[in-house]
Amino acid sequence: MVDGKLKSRRFRRVSVKTPGGKTVKHYRKRKPSPAICAIYGTPLAGVPKDKTSKIRNLPKSQRRPERPYGGVLSSRAMRAVIKEQSRIENQEDVVESESMEGGESQ
């Protein structure tokens, strides 16, 4: 009989053919779901979909992309966020310069 811990679906069931020709069930850990973008919810490119123990042994540059918000946002979302930030900064600069010009003329 199978162990109780193996009866739950925590482990996936894999059929393996042994050298003797028998087919037996092996119980392996499931792979995690892919990393998803925090804004759009799409799977992230460049982020491996593997067990934590295997990802931990990878170099840092292979765990997530080396760009702003790498491993958190998709490239499309990152571009949108950076554009929005620059628009906000430019608007603040315009407001500051207008207030300075108005102060000098008074």
Buried (B, 14 or more C-beta within 10 A) or exposed (E): EEEEEEEEEEBEEEEEEEEEEEEEEEBEEEEEEEBBBEBEEEEBEBBBEEEEEEBEEEEEEEBBBEEEBBEBBBBEBBEBBEEEEEEEEEEEEEEEEEEEEEEEEE
